[in-house]
Amino acid sequence: PPKRDLRSLLNFAAEHGNRLNCRGLAIVLSELCLAAGLYSRYITCSPRERETDDSHVVVIVYSKEFNKWIMLDPSYCLFFFNNQNEPLSIHEFRNLIRNERNEVHINENANYHGKRLNINTYLHSIKHKLYRFSSSLEMSIGVDSCYEDNVIHLVPQTKDYNFSRAISNPDIFWQLPFKKGTIHEKHEKNS
């Protein structure tokens, strides 16, 4: 729908067979977390190519207990954890699967349309989408309706992309919370 907030998306889903794509599900989960007082952002995970529809949207929620952002995938009722049963951030998840280490585990109720999720199929489909990331600079209810005016991209080399706001420093991108003036936007590309 043109307006992409929790209420609009739930109404849209009710009118269309209770289905939403990954972005819609991520917005719903993120806004529910925000309403519950949790720091939450939805993240678009994309491959190297700029012009592509092959992306996936997940949610990150800040855990004070673990002092990090935890990755949740609402499309699959999914979260990841390591051999020590600690939940994984996107960065940790990405590093583990890039190195093909068998230290990534999933929750028991992870599923796809009610069927148990095959972790190998999921890893095969997501691996190439963990090259670059984008998120809203500031998260609030209904922010996706003006997403293009509020987006920042994390890319390996800013000179390789012509985004109006792109950074290559993951420490800045994953900081909690984003505040205007704390990131190096377009001028970082020109340095």
C-alpha positions in Angstrom: 0.0 0.0 0.0 1.1 3.6 -0.5 1.2 4.1 3.3 3.4 1.5 4.8 2.9 1.5 8.6 1.8 -1.3 10.9 -1.9 -0.5 10.7 -1.9 0.0 6.9 0.0 -3.2 6.3 -2.2 -5.3 8.5 -5.3 -3.9 6.7 -3.7 -4.6 3.4 -2.8 -8.2 4.4 -6.4 -8.8 5.6 -7.7 -7.7 2.2 -5.1 -9.9 0.3 -5.2 -13.3 1.9 -3.2 -12.4 5.0 0.1 -12.3 3.0 2.9 -9.8 3.1 6.3 -9.9 1.5 9.5 -9.8 3.5 9.5 -6.0 3.7 6.0 -5.8 4.9 6.6 -8.4 7.6 9.8 -6.7 8.7 8.0 -3.4 9.0 5.2 -5.0 11.1 7.7 -6.7 13.4 9.9 -3.6 13.7 7.0 -1.3 14.5 5.6 -3.8 17.1 9.1 -3.8 18.7 9.2 0.0 18.7 5.7 0.2 20.2 6.9 -2.2 23.0 9.8 0.2 23.7 12.6 -1.8 22.0 15.2 -0.4 19.7 14.4 -2.0 16.4 15.3 -1.4 12.7 14.5 -3.3 9.6 17.5 -3.9 7.3 17.4 -4.5 3.6 20.1 -7.1 2.7 21.2 -6.9 -0.9 23.7 -8.5 -3.3 26.6 -6.6 -4.9 24.6 -5.4 -7.9 22.9 -2.1 -7.3 20.0 -2.6 -9.8 18.4 -5.7 -8.5 15.1 -6.9 -7.0 16.9 -9.8 -5.3 17.0 -8.5 -1.8 15.6 -9.7 1.6 14.4 -7.6 4.5 15.1 -8.6 8.1 14.7 -7.0 11.5 17.4 -6.2 14.1 16.4 -5.7 17.7 18.9 -4.3 20.3 19.5 -6.6 23.2 20.8 -4.9 26.4 21.6 -8.4 27.8 24.0 -9.2 24.9 24.9 -5.6 24.2 24.3 -6.0 20.4 21.7 -6.0 17.7 20.1 -9.4 17.2 18.9 -10.5 13.7 15.3 -11.7 13.3 13.8 -12.9 10.1 10.0 -12.6 10.3 9.5 -14.2 6.9 10.6 -17.5 8.5 9.9 -17.0 12.2 13.6 -17.3 12.4 16.6 -16.2 14.6 20.1 -17.6 14.7 22.4 -18.6 17.5 25.9 -19.9 17.8 27.3 -23.0 19.5 27.2 -21.2 22.9 23.4 -20.5 22.4 24.0 -16.8 22.0 21.8 -15.0 19.4 23.7 -13.7 16.4 23.8 -10.2 14.9 23.8 -9.9 11.1 27.5 -9.2 11.1 28.2 -12.4 13.2 25.8 -14.4 11.0 27.4 -13.2 7.8 31.0 -14.0 9.0 30.1 -17.5 10.1 28.3 -18.4 6.9 31.0 -16.8 4.7 33.6 -18.9 6.4 31.3 -21.9 6.0 31.6 -22.8 9.7 28.9 -25.1 11.2 28.3 -22.7 14.1 25.0 -21.3 12.9 21.9 -22.8 14.4 18.2 -21.9 14.1 15.3 -21.9 16.5 13.1 -25.0 16.5 9.9 -23.2 15.3 11.6 -21.6 12.2 9.3 -22.4 9.3 8.2 -21.4 5.8 4.4 -21.4 5.4 4.1 -23.8 8.3 6.7 -26.3 7.1 10.0 -26.8 9.0 12.7 -24.5 7.5 15.6 -26.2 5.7 18.6 -24.3 7.0 20.8 -25.3 4.0 18.2 -23.9 1.5 17.9 -20.7 3.5 21.7 -20.2 3.7 22.0 -20.9 0.0 19.4 -18.2 -0.8 20.6 -15.6 1.7 24.4 -15.8 1.4 24.8 -13.5 -1.7 22.3 -11.0 -0.2 24.6 -10.2 2.7 27.0 -8.0 0.6 25.5 -4.6 1.3 22.8 -3.3 3.7 20.4 -0.4 3.9 18.3 1.0 6.7 16.4 4.2 7.7 18.5 6.8 9.4 15.9 7.2 12.0 13.3 4.6 13.0 9.7 5.5 13.9 6.2 4.3 13.1 5.4 4.8 9.4 9.0 5.7 8.4 8.9 3.4 5.4 6.3 5.7 3.6 9.2 8.2 3.1 12.0 5.6 3.0 14.0 7.0 0.1 14.4 10.3 1.8 15.6 8.6 5.0 17.8 5.8 3.9 21.5 5.0 4.4 23.5 2.3 2.8 26.4 0.3 4.1 28.7 -0.8 1.2 32.2 -2.1 1.1 33.5 0.8 -1.0 31.4 4.0 -1.3 33.1 4.9 -4.6 31.5 1.9 -6.1 28.0 3.1 -5.5 26.2 6.3 -6.3 23.9 6.4 -3.3 23.1 9.8 -1.8 24.0 8.4 1.6 26.5 5.6 1.7 29.1 4.7 4.2 31.6 1.9 4.4 32.2 1.9 8.1 30.1 -0.9 9.7 30.8 0.4 13.2 28.9 3.6 12.4 26.1 1.8 10.5 25.4 -0.5 13.3 25.6 2.1 16.1 22.7 2.5 18.5 20.7 4.6 17.9 21.2 6.6 14.7 21.2 10.3 15.4 21.5 13.0 12.7 25.0 14.4 12.5 26.7 11.3 13.8 27.4 9.8 10.4 29.5 10.8 7.5 27.1 11.0 4.6 27.8 12.1 1.0 31.0 13.9 1.9 32.6 10.6 3.0 32.4 9.5 -0.6 34.4 12.5 -1.8 37.2 12.1 0.8 
